[in-house]
Amino acid sequence: MISDRKPGTGIQVFYDGSCPLCKTEIAFYQRFETTAQIDWVNIGDETNVTFPAGLDQNQAMARFHIQDTSGQVYSGARAFLRLWAQMPVFRYLAVMGSWAPLERLLEFIYCRFLRFRPYLSGLLKARAKH
């Protein structure tokens, strides 16, 4: 249960483990996990999850969210930038993406991607059945 987490011990990454696309993406990131503490919180399969104030399960299922060590919650492109900043192999992406015009572009692209996520997830589910 994540409610026992002490501030400052690491970031929390909330992801939909029932979504094959999301699960694949998180597995990709987990291969690069570093000494930084990252709590991977599967909100799709777990029922005993305590969400940060201002975030509920429906919101967390709809967009990518993280909570940083100070308790601040980020979603969408900003959440990805915060995750990448924790991982040396992706840190350069976080630095580049934090440039305001590029961050806005990343958020725009992410919002467009969300429209296709259910379709892509369905394709992965169908592929897994075969």
C-alpha positions as CSV (number, residue, x, y, z in Angstrom):
1,M,0.0,0.0,0.0
2,I,1.5,3.3,-1.0
3,S,0.0,5.4,1.9
4,D,3.0,4.3,4.0
5,R,5.4,6.1,1.7
6,K,7.5,8.8,3.4
7,P,8.0,12.1,1.6
8,G,11.3,12.3,-0.1
9,T,11.9,8.6,-0.5
10,G,11.2,8.4,-4.2
11,I,8.7,9.2,-6.9
12,Q,5.5,7.2,-7.4
13,V,4.5,6.3,-11.0
14,F,0.8,5.5,-11.3
15,Y,0.1,3.3,-14.3
16,D,-2.8,1.1,-15.7
17,G,-1.5,-2.4,-15.4
18,S,-4.7,-3.7,-17.0
19,C,-3.7,-1.9,-20.2
20,P,-1.2,-4.0,-22.3
21,L,0.2,-0.8,-23.9
22,C,0.8,0.8,-20.5
23,K,2.2,-2.4,-19.0
24,T,4.7,-2.7,-21.9
25,E,5.8,0.9,-21.5
26,I,6.4,0.5,-17.8
27,A,8.3,-2.7,-18.3
28,F,10.5,-0.8,-20.7
29,Y,11.2,1.8,-18.1
30,Q,11.8,-0.7,-15.4
31,R,14.6,-2.2,-17.4
32,F,16.5,1.1,-16.9
33,E,15.6,1.6,-13.3
34,T,18.5,3.1,-11.4
35,T,19.5,3.6,-7.8
36,A,16.7,6.3,-7.6
37,Q,13.8,4.9,-5.8
38,I,10.8,4.6,-8.1
39,D,7.6,3.1,-6.8
40,W,5.7,1.6,-9.7
41,V,2.0,1.7,-8.6
42,N,-0.3,-0.5,-10.7
43,I,-3.7,1.1,-10.4
44,G,-5.3,-1.2,-13.0
45,D,-5.0,-4.4,-11.0
46,E,-4.6,-3.3,-7.4
47,T,-7.7,-2.4,-5.4
48,N,-5.9,-1.2,-2.3
49,V,-4.2,2.0,-3.7
50,T,-4.3,5.3,-1.8
51,F,-4.1,8.2,-4.3
52,P,-2.6,11.6,-3.5
53,A,-5.0,14.4,-2.7
54,G,-6.7,15.7,-5.9
55,L,-6.2,12.4,-7.9
56,D,-8.7,9.6,-8.1
57,Q,-8.6,6.3,-9.9
58,N,-10.5,7.5,-13.0
59,Q,-8.2,10.4,-13.5
60,A,-5.2,8.2,-13.0
61,M,-6.5,5.7,-15.5
62,A,-7.1,8.4,-18.1
63,R,-3.6,10.0,-18.1
64,F,-0.1,9.2,-16.9
65,H,0.6,10.5,-13.4
66,I,3.5,10.7,-11.0
67,Q,4.0,12.1,-7.5
68,D,7.4,13.5,-6.8
69,T,9.3,13.4,-3.5
70,S,7.7,16.6,-2.3
71,G,4.2,15.3,-2.9
72,Q,3.5,17.3,-6.1
73,V,1.5,15.4,-8.6
74,Y,2.2,15.8,-12.4
75,S,0.3,14.4,-15.3
76,G,0.9,13.9,-19.0
77,A,4.1,15.2,-20.6
78,R,5.2,16.8,-17.3
79,A,4.9,13.4,-15.6
80,F,7.1,11.8,-18.3
81,L,9.6,14.6,-17.9
82,R,9.8,14.1,-14.1
83,L,10.2,10.3,-14.6
84,W,12.9,10.8,-17.2
85,A,14.8,13.1,-14.9
86,Q,15.1,10.2,-12.4
87,M,16.7,7.9,-14.9
88,P,20.2,8.7,-16.1
89,V,19.6,7.2,-19.6
90,F,16.7,9.5,-20.2
91,R,17.8,12.5,-18.3
92,Y,18.8,14.3,-21.5
93,L,15.2,14.0,-22.7
94,A,14.0,15.6,-19.4
95,V,16.4,18.5,-19.9
96,M,15.5,19.1,-23.5
97,G,11.8,18.6,-22.8
98,S,11.8,21.1,-20.0
99,W,12.2,23.9,-22.5
100,A,8.7,25.5,-22.3
101,P,7.9,25.4,-26.1
102,L,9.0,21.8,-26.3
103,E,7.1,20.8,-23.2
104,R,3.9,22.3,-24.7
105,L,4.5,20.4,-27.9
106,L,5.0,17.1,-26.0
107,E,1.8,17.7,-24.1
108,F,0.0,18.4,-27.4
109,I,1.3,15.2,-28.9
110,Y,0.5,13.2,-25.7
111,C,-3.1,14.5,-25.7
112,R,-3.5,13.4,-29.4
113,F,-1.9,10.0,-28.5
114,L,-4.6,9.5,-25.8
115,R,-7.2,9.4,-28.5
116,F,-5.6,6.4,-30.1
117,R,-4.6,4.6,-26.8
118,P,-7.7,2.5,-26.6
119,Y,-7.3,1.3,-30.2
120,L,-3.6,0.5,-29.7
121,S,-4.4,-1.3,-26.4
122,G,-7.1,-3.3,-28.1
123,L,-4.6,-4.3,-30.9
124,L,-2.1,-5.5,-28.3
125,K,-4.8,-7.5,-26.4
126,A,-5.9,-9.2,-29.7
127,R,-2.3,-9.9,-30.6
128,A,-1.7,-11.5,-27.1
129,K,-4.6,-13.9,-27.7
130,H,-3.1,-15.3,-30.9
